[in-house]
């Protein structure tokens, strides 16, 4: 029954996606990569949320909450504030340039050298960091939910390989043959399933905590009495996300992810107009602020059950990354486990196929058409994008178990890996938008220096399981190190501009007329309200 339900829901999403997108043609670069610039606010919001809400959150973030409690909600609540910045500040500039990629924007501001380097960074990072991480955590979660080791008669590693290959095959079909339109539509359908399924997990987890006759509020009381720090929004100094990091690396990582990360904001480039884009981004911001109900609270409940229920504790096996899958298998009624497993697969596919589509966009438009074959037809560009997607998918499948198998608490490790390229790219983006005179050579030097500094701090800090390493000893947190590097890079680029690496004329952005740039009149008010809401959530749970 569980497997049948899983296959049924997965097939229904595929059929519904085909039905909605039938009769459309995406055999052009704008159609394939930007959905013909036809996406409305609802589809943009759904695709933004599902591209983000994958196993790194469902399993990884709940695992972090299992260990540290509510303080890890920073990765979601602060994201809501970052999305407001995207809607009000960044998106109007992106749509004005009519770009399909972030490196394309960098070319208009800094020149082709910066475009080439940032394209390379995005594609390599997606292939060797993001996709392997999503595939690996997804395979672990599904294995626990569906007891696939027993069902398939395989050991843990063999099961992980089997699930990874299945997900990669289905996800590649969406991204390679469907383009961004199919990705966005399937994301929206899966988003509805994830919202329903995620809330069900929270409900049944709290019901298991409360016991027979107990209420959801009594469950929260039991958890708080058992662990007074479980619902503290501000993390203590010994936690990975301590409260000072909200103003350094955690803020910067969120800010880059939601304003300058090709994988995420490509769906906003496909907006029908600026107003629809802003509506979709702000709707996504609202749900991100509420996301801890799905992405943090179950992990907190699982920690309580692991301390009070020996059977559940045995299922978790002392590994926080097993907590969410064990929770689903324990508290969810059997007929619903297959449905939720399909939802989880949908969220994995959403991130997987979205990243493949972004990788194809980056390679086809920023490398193939720009340097290799400037006169290539639109059909040829799309074909090369599909070939790039296939290559990236193969490398990601190979890397996933080899990079992450056997490593515990990998969510924090994943965020630190992201910082290697997030921080340098964010630095040149902020300077490029606020200073009209610095030139491309200053940006290139800043990028290279930033990559070297972040790589040294991440990979050569000397940190072990027993020793903190010089980064932690000096800056107290890797996230503070990111903040210091970011400030240093901004200062470096501005100084380079003052000593001669500057444009002969100030940069002036041109409106290419790609879409209607009339903003949504309510956007500033709604954005301000969302920021106030995020601050209120933090203040309410701080005491």
BELUR-V316539 format. One record per residue. N is the residue number from 1. RES is the residue in one letter. PHI is phi in degrees with one decimal (999 if undefined). D_CENTER is the distance of its C-alpha to the mean C-alpha in Angstrom with 1 decimal. Layout:
N_RES_PHI_D_CENTER / N_RES_PHI_D_CENTER
This chain:
1_X_999_32.0 / 2_X_-61.8_28.5 / 3_X_-65.2_27.9 / 4_X_-62.7_29.7 / 5_X_-62.3_27.5 / 6_X_-58.8_24.3 / 7_X_-67.5_25.7 / 8_X_-64.4_27.0 / 9_X_-66.7_23.9 / 10_X_-61.2_22.0 / 11_X_-67.3_24.9 / 12_X_-63.0_25.1 / 13_X_-64.3_21.6 / 14_X_-62.0_22.5 / 15_X_-65.8_25.9 / 16_X_-63.2_24.6 / 17_X_-63.5_22.3 / 18_X_-61.7_25.3 / 19_X_-64.1_27.5 / 20_X_-69.8_25.5 / 21_X_-95.0_25.0 / 22_X_-64.1_28.5 / 23_X_82.5_30.8 / 24_X_-91.2_28.2 / 25_X_-120.6_28.2 / 26_X_-119.6_25.3 / 27_X_-89.2_27.5 / 28_X_-131.3_27.0 / 29_X_-64.7_24.4 / 30_X_-70.8_23.6 / 31_X_-68.6_23.7 / 32_X_-71.5_21.6 / 33_X_-90.6_18.9 / 34_X_-127.6_19.0 / 35_X_54.8_20.5 / 36_X_64.7_23.7 / 37_X_47.9_22.3 / 38_X_-127.2_23.0 / 39_X_-76.0_20.0 / 40_X_-94.9_20.9 / 41_X_-57.8_19.1 / 42_X_-63.6_18.6 / 43_X_-68.0_17.0 / 44_X_-64.2_14.7 / 45_X_-62.0_13.6 / 46_X_-61.1_13.3 / 47_X_-70.5_11.3 / 48_X_-58.6_8.8 / 49_X_-66.9_8.6 / 50_X_-75.3_8.8 / 51_X_-62.3_6.4 / 52_X_-80.9_3.7 / 53_X_-80.0_6.7 / 54_X_-121.6_7.5 / 55_X_-67.7_9.6 / 56_X_-65.6_7.7 / 57_X_-94.6_8.2 / 58_X_-53.4_11.3 / 59_X_-99.1_13.0 / 60_X_-66.5_11.7 / 61_X_-72.4_11.5 / 62_X_-64.2_14.7 / 63_X_-66.1_16.2 / 64_X_-64.2_15.7 / 65_X_-67.3_17.3 / 66_X_-56.2_20.0 / 67_X_-87.4_20.9 / 68_X_-121.6_20.5 / 69_X_85.8_20.5 / 70_X_-67.5_19.2 / 71_X_-59.5_18.5 / 72_X_-73.9_15.0 / 73_X_-62.4_14.3 / 74_X_-52.5_13.7 / 75_X_-66.0_10.0 / 76_X_-104.6_10.3 / 77_X_-66.9_13.6 / 78_X_-65.1_13.2 / 79_X_-61.0_10.1 / 80_X_-59.6_12.9 / 81_X_-66.2_15.1 / 82_X_-63.6_12.8 / 83_X_-67.4_12.5 / 84_X_-62.1_16.3 / 85_X_-62.2_16.7 / 86_X_-60.5_14.8 / 87_X_-65.2_17.2 / 88_X_-92.6_20.3 / 89_X_-111.7_20.2 / 90_X_-82.5_17.9 / 91_X_-58.8_17.9 / 92_X_-57.3_21.8 / 93_X_-71.8_22.0 / 94_X_-64.9_19.7 / 95_X_-68.7_21.5 / 96_X_-62.4_24.8 / 97_X_-80.5_24.4 / 98_X_64.6_23.5 / 99_X_-81.7_21.0 / 100_X_-109.9_18.9 / 101_X_-141.8_16.9 / 102_X_-63.9_16.1 / 103_X_-56.8_18.7 / 104_X_-63.6_21.1 / 105_X_-65.2_20.9 / 106_X_-63.0_21.6 / 107_X_-65.4_24.6 / 108_X_-64.8_26.1 / 109_X_-91.8_25.8 / 110_X_-119.5_26.5 / 111_X_114.9_27.8 / 112_X_-69.4_27.1 / 113_X_-61.9_26.7 / 114_X_-68.0_23.5 / 115_X_-60.5_22.2 / 116_X_-63.8_23.0 / 117_X_-66.4_21.6 / 118_X_-69.4_18.2 / 119_X_-60.5_18.0 / 120_X_-58.9_19.0 / 121_X_-62.8_16.4 / 122_X_-61.9_13.4 / 123_X_-64.4_15.0 / 124_X_-65.2_16.0 / 125_X_-65.3_12.8 / 126_X_-63.5_11.0 / 127_X_-74.4_14.1 / 128_X_-110.3_14.8 / 129_X_-120.8_11.8 / 130_X_-67.7_8.5 / 131_X_-63.7_10.5 / 132_X_-59.2_13.2 / 133_X_-64.3_11.1 / 134_X_-63.3_9.6 / 135_X_-64.0_13.2 / 136_X_-66.6_15.0 / 137_X_-64.9_13.6 / 138_X_-61.9_14.0 / 139_X_-64.1_17.5 / 140_X_-64.4_18.4 / 141_X_-64.2_17.5 / 142_X_-65.5_19.3 / 143_X_-60.2_22.2 / 144_X_-71.0_22.8 / 145_X_-63.8_22.6 / 146_X_-100.6_24.9 / 147_X_50.5_26.9 / 148_X_-68.6_26.5 / 149_X_-60.1_28.4 / 150_X_-69.9_31.5 / 151_X_-63.0_31.0 / 152_X_-91.7_30.6 / 153_X_69.0_32.9 / 154_X_-118.0_30.6 / 155_X_-82.0_29.7 / 156_X_-59.3_26.2 / 157_X_-67.3_25.3 / 158_X_-63.9_26.8 / 159_X_-64.1_25.0 / 160_X_-60.5_21.6 / 161_X_-59.7_22.7 / 162_X_-62.0_23.9 / 163_X_-67.0_20.8 / 164_X_-59.9_18.6 / 165_X_-65.0_21.1 / 166_X_-62.3_21.3 / 167_X_-62.4_17.6 / 168_X_-63.8_17.6 / 169_X_-66.0_20.7 / 170_X_-69.1_19.7 / 171_X_-61.8_16.3 / 172_X_-63.3_18.2 / 173_X_-62.4_20.8 / 174_X_-61.1_18.6 / 175_X_-72.7_17.0 / 176_X_-75.5_20.2 / 177_X_-101.3_22.7 / 178_X_-96.9_21.0 / 179_X_75.9_19.1 / 180_X_-66.4_16.7 / 181_X_-62.4_19.1 / 182_X_-64.4_18.9 / 183_X_-60.9_15.1 / 184_X_-65.3_15.0 / 185_X_-68.0_18.0 / 186_X_-64.0_16.9 / 187_X_-58.7_13.6 / 188_X_-66.2_15.8 / 189_X_-63.4_18.2 / 190_X_-65.1_15.8 / 191_X_-61.6_14.3 / 192_X_-62.1_17.9 / 193_X_-65.1_18.3 / 194_X_-66.5_15.3 / 195_X_-61.3_16.6 / 196_X_-66.7_20.1 / 197_X_-64.9_19.4 / 198_X_-62.8_17.2 / 199_X_-66.5_20.0 / 200_X_-63.8_22.5 / 201_X_-61.4_21.2 / 202_X_-61.4_21.4 / 203_X_-61.7_24.8 / 204_X_-70.1_26.2 / 205_X_-66.0_24.9 / 206_X_-67.8_26.7 / 207_X_-64.3_29.7 / 208_X_-65.9_30.0 / 209_X_-66.4_30.0 / 210_X_-69.5_32.6 / 211_X_80.0_34.8 / 212_X_-62.0_37.4 / 213_X_85.7_38.5 / 214_X_-84.1_35.8 / 215_X_-107.3_33.6 / 216_X_-63.8_29.9 / 217_X_-67.6_31.0 / 218_X_-67.5_33.2 / 219_X_-63.9_30.3 / 220_X_-62.2_28.5 / 221_X_-65.5_31.9 / 222_X_-60.0_32.3 / 223_X_-64.6_29.0 / 224_X_-64.9_29.7 / 225_X_-68.4_33.3 / 226_X_-71.2_32.2 / 227_X_-139.5_29.6 / 228_X_-57.7_30.1 / 229_X_-88.8_27.0 / 230_X_-61.6_24.7 / 231_X_-110.5_24.1 / 232_X_-89.8_24.2 / 233_X_-71.7_21.3 / 234_X_-99.3_22.4 / 235_X_-69.0_21.9 / 236_X_-72.6_25.1 / 237_X_-67.2_25.6 / 238_X_-92.0_25.4 / 239_X_-93.9_21.9 / 240_X_-60.7_18.8 / 241_X_-103.8_17.5 / 242_X_-72.4_21.0 / 243_X_-61.3_21.7 / 244_X_-65.1_22.5 / 245_X_-68.5_19.0 / 246_X_-62.7_17.8 / 247_X_-107.8_19.8 / 248_X_-129.2_18.8 / 249_X_-63.1_15.9 / 250_X_-62.0_13.6 / 251_X_-64.4_14.4 / 252_X_-66.8_14.0 / 253_X_-61.9_10.6 / 254_X_-62.8_9.3 / 255_X_-63.7_11.7 / 256_X_-65.4_10.7 / 257_X_-56.2_7.0 / 258_X_-98.6_8.4 / 259_X_-123.4_11.7 / 260_X_-137.2_11.9 / 261_X_-90.4_9.0 / 262_X_-52.8_10.6 / 263_X_-56.0_8.1 / 264_X_-85.3_6.9 / 265_X_-85.2_10.4 / 266_X_-59.0_12.5 / 267_X_-66.4_13.0 / 268_X_-75.1_14.6 / 269_X_-66.1_16.9 / 270_X_-88.6_18.3 / 271_X_-65.0_19.5 / 272_X_-62.5_23.1 / 273_X_-161.6_23.9 / 274_X_-63.2_22.6 / 275_X_-60.4_23.6 / 276_X_-65.1_21.6 / 277_X_-61.1_18.5 / 278_X_-66.8_19.0 / 279_X_-60.5_19.8 / 280_X_-64.2_16.6 / 281_X_-65.1_14.4 / 282_X_-71.3_16.6 / 283_X_-64.5_16.6 / 284_X_-62.1_12.8 / 285_X_-61.5_13.5 / 286_X_-60.7_16.2 / 287_X_-70.9_14.3 / 288_X_-65.9_11.6 / 289_X_-66.1_14.7 / 290_X_-87.3_16.1 / 291_X_-58.1_13.1 / 292_X_-56.1_14.8 / 293_X_-59.8_17.5 / 294_X_-102.4_15.4 / 295_X_-104.0_13.0 / 296_X_-126.5_15.6 / 297_X_-58.8_19.0 / 298_X_-60.3_19.4 / 299_X_-64.8_18.8 / 300_X_-65.7_21.5 / 301_X_-64.1_23.7 / 302_X_-64.4_23.3 / 303_X_-63.0_24.4 / 304_X_-64.5_27.5 / 305_X_-64.3_28.3 / 306_X_-64.9_28.1 / 307_X_-82.7_30.6 / 308_X_-114.3_32.9 / 309_X_-123.3_32.8 / 310_X_-59.2_34.0 / 311_X_-65.0_33.0 / 312_X_-66.6_29.4 / 313_X_-59.1_29.4 / 314_X_-66.5_30.7 / 315_X_-65.4_28.0 / 316_X_-69.1_25.3 / 317_X_67.5_27.4 / 318_X_77.9_26.4 / 319_X_-108.0_22.9 / 320_X_-59.6_20.2 / 321_X_-67.9_17.7 / 322_X_-90.2_20.4 / 323_X_-62.6_20.6 / 324_X_-68.7_18.4 / 325_X_-61.3_19.9 / 326_X_-65.6_23.3 / 327_X_-63.3_22.9 / 328_X_-59.1_22.2 / 329_X_-66.1_25.2 / 330_X_-88.3_27.4 / 331_X_-98.8_27.1 / 332_X_-81.8_26.1 / 333_X_-56.9_29.3 / 334_X_-52.7_29.7 / 335_X_-62.3_29.7 / 336_X_-91.3_26.2 / 337_X_-63.9_24.6 / 338_X_-62.8_24.6 / 339_X_-59.6_23.1 / 340_X_-71.6_20.2 / 341_X_-60.9_19.7 / 342_X_-64.6_19.5 / 343_X_-62.7_16.8 / 344_X_-62.4_14.8 / 345_X_-59.9_15.6 / 346_X_-60.7_14.5 / 347_X_-68.2_11.0 / 348_X_-65.2_10.9 / 349_X_-60.0_12.7 / 350_X_-58.4_10.5 / 351_X_-66.7_7.6 / 352_X_-61.2_10.6 / 353_X_-72.4_12.7 / 354_X_-67.5_10.4 / 355_X_-68.2_9.8 / 356_X_-61.6_13.6 / 357_X_-64.0_14.5 / 358_X_-67.5_12.9 / 359_X_-61.9_14.7 / 360_X_-63.1_17.8 / 361_X_-61.7_17.7 / 362_X_-61.4_17.5 / 363_X_-67.8_20.3 / 364_X_-66.5_22.5 / 365_X_-88.7_22.7 / 366_X_-97.6_22.3 / 367_X_-121.1_24.3 / 368_X_-62.8_26.3 / 369_X_-74.0_27.6 / 370_X_-78.8_27.7 / 371_X_-117.5_29.5 / 372_X_-81.5_30.6 / 373_X_-140.8_31.9 / 374_X_-59.7_32.0 / 375_X_-97.9_34.3 / 376_X_-62.5_32.3 / 377_X_-71.7_32.4 / 378_X_-61.5_29.4 / 379_X_-62.3_29.9 / 380_X_-64.2_29.8 / 381_X_-63.0_26.6 / 382_X_-63.5_24.9 / 383_X_-61.4_26.5 / 384_X_-64.0_25.3 / 385_X_-62.7_21.7 / 386_X_-66.9_22.2 / 387_X_-65.9_23.7 / 388_X_-61.7_20.9 / 389_X_-58.5_18.4 / 390_X_-64.2_20.9 / 391_X_-64.8_21.3 / 392_X_-60.9_17.6 / 393_X_-61.8_17.4 / 394_X_-63.3_20.5 / 395_X_-64.4_19.5 / 396_X_-65.0_16.2 / 397_X_-62.4_18.4 / 398_X_-65.5_20.9 / 399_X_-75.3_18.7 / 400_X_-53.6_16.7 / 401_X_-69.4_19.8 / 402_X_-67.9_21.4 / 403_X_-84.8_18.8 / 404_X_-117.0_17.7 / 405_X_-64.0_20.7 / 406_X_90.9_22.7 / 407_X_-93.1_20.3 / 408_X_-100.6_19.8 / 409_X_50.5_17.4 / 410_X_-86.5_14.7 / 411_X_-63.5_11.7 / 412_X_-64.0_13.5 / 413_X_-61.5_14.4 / 414_X_-61.1_10.9 / 415_X_-64.0_10.2 / 416_X_-69.5_13.6 / 417_X_-62.4_13.2 / 418_X_-59.6_10.4 / 419_X_-60.2_13.1 / 420_X_-56.7_15.6 / 421_X_-109.4_14.5 / 422_X_-58.3_12.4 / 423_X_-64.0_15.6 / 424_X_-62.5_18.1 / 425_X_-68.4_16.4 / 426_X_-62.2_15.8 / 427_X_-60.6_19.5 / 428_X_-73.7_21.0 / 429_X_-67.3_19.1 / 430_X_-63.3_20.5 / 431_X_-64.6_23.9 / 432_X_-63.0_24.0 / 433_X_-83.3_23.5 / 434_X_-107.0_25.9 / 435_X_-129.7_28.6 / 436_X_-90.2_30.2 / 437_X_-108.1_32.4 / 438_X_-60.4_30.4 / 439_X_-106.9_30.4 / 440_X_-66.6_28.4 / 441_X_-65.6_30.1 / 442_X_-63.4_29.1 / 443_X_-69.1_25.4 / 444_X_-62.5_25.8 / 445_X_-62.0_27.6 / 446_X_-62.1_25.0 / 447_X_-60.6_22.2 / 448_X_-64.9_24.3 / 449_X_-61.1_25.4 / 450_X_-64.0_21.9 / 451_X_-62.9_20.7 / 452_X_-65.1_23.9 / 453_X_-63.1_23.7 / 454_X_-68.4_20.1 / 455_X_-66.3_21.0 / 456_X_-63.1_24.2 / 457_X_-67.3_22.6 / 458_X_-88.0_20.0 / 459_X_-102.3_22.2 / 460_X_-120.4_25.7 / 461_X_-80.7_25.7 / 462_X_77.8_27.9 / 463_X_-75.2_25.9 / 464_X_-130.5_26.9 / 465_X_-64.7_26.9 / 466_X_-111.6_30.0 / 467_X_-116.4_29.8 / 468_X_-74.4_27.2 / 469_X_86.0_27.7 / 470_X_-69.8_28.7 / 471_X_-63.8_25.4 / 472_X_-69.2_25.3 / 473_X_-62.8_29.1 / 474_X_-83.4_29.1 / 475_X_-109.3_26.1 / 476_X_71.9_25.7 / 477_X_-161.9_21.9 / 478_X_-58.1_19.7 / 479_X_-71.3_17.7 / 480_X_-67.2_21.1 / 481_X_-58.4_21.7 / 482_X_-59.4_18.6 / 483_X_-62.8_20.1 / 484_X_-65.1_23.5 / 485_X_-62.5_22.4 / 486_X_-58.9_20.6 / 487_X_-61.0_23.9 / 488_X_-60.3_25.9 / 489_X_-69.3_24.2 / 490_X_-61.3_24.7 / 491_X_-62.3_28.3 / 492_X_-57.7_28.8 / 493_X_-67.0_27.9 / 494_X_-65.6_30.1 / 495_X_-65.5_32.9 / 496_X_-58.4_32.7 / 497_X_-65.3_33.1 / 498_X_-74.1_36.1 / 499_X_-97.0_37.9 / 500_X_131.8_37.8 / 501_X_-85.7_34.5 / 502_X_-140.4_34.4 / 503_X_-72.1_34.8 / 504_X_-74.7_38.2 / 505_X_-131.7_37.1 / 506_X_-59.5_34.4 / 507_X_-70.3_31.3 / 508_X_-126.1_31.5 / 509_X_-77.8_28.7 / 510_X_-101.9_30.1 / 511_X_-90.0_29.4 / 512_X_-86.1_29.4 / 513_X_73.1_29.8 / 514_X_-67.8_26.9 / 515_X_-142.1_26.4 / 516_X_-68.2_28.0 / 517_X_-97.2_26.8 / 518_X_-68.0_28.5 / 519_X_-74.8_26.0 / 520_X_-72.5_25.7 / 521_X_-59.5_28.5 / 522_X_-83.8_26.9 / 523_X_-56.6_23.6 / 524_X_-62.4_24.8 / 525_X_-68.7_26.2 / 526_X_-63.3_23.3 / 527_X_-62.3_20.9 / 528_X_-63.1_23.4 / 529_X_-65.0_23.7 / 530_X_-68.1_20.0 / 531_X_-62.8_20.1 / 532_X_-62.5_23.3 / 533_X_-63.1_21.8 / 534_X_-63.1_19.0 / 535_X_-64.4_21.8 / 536_X_-60.7_24.0 / 537_X_-58.6_21.7 / 538_X_-64.9_21.6 / 539_X_-64.5_25.4 / 540_X_-61.2_26.3 / 541_X_-95.3_24.8 / 542_X_-83.7_26.0 / 543_X_-126.2_29.6
